[in-house]
Amino acid sequence: MDVLKLTAIGRLACDPQAGHGTVKLSLIASYHWSDKQERPATVAIYAHGALAKICEKYLKQGSRVYCEAHIEQGGYIADEIIMLG
């Protein structure tokens, strides 16, 4: 069995976008290439069910979060989200 997982720490680019029991989070994080220049990357992550409700209630634009997600049908699905500071 193969697994593709995402682990990221970053800030939300906008407030969580809710709809039909799902919340979309736009996470901005920085990464480095071999030239050592910092570059921003935005990743769309989807939360479902109880996790979606918690995200919608407590997260907002600029919130710093730790996220673990897996890929499913072309998108990242959150397994765990922790609000940092």
Buried (B, 14 or more C-beta within 10 A) or exposed (E): EEEEEBEBEBBBBEBBEBEEEBBBBBBBBEEEEEEEEEEEEEBEBBBEEEBBBBBBEEBEEEBBBEBBBEEEEEEBBBBEBEEEE
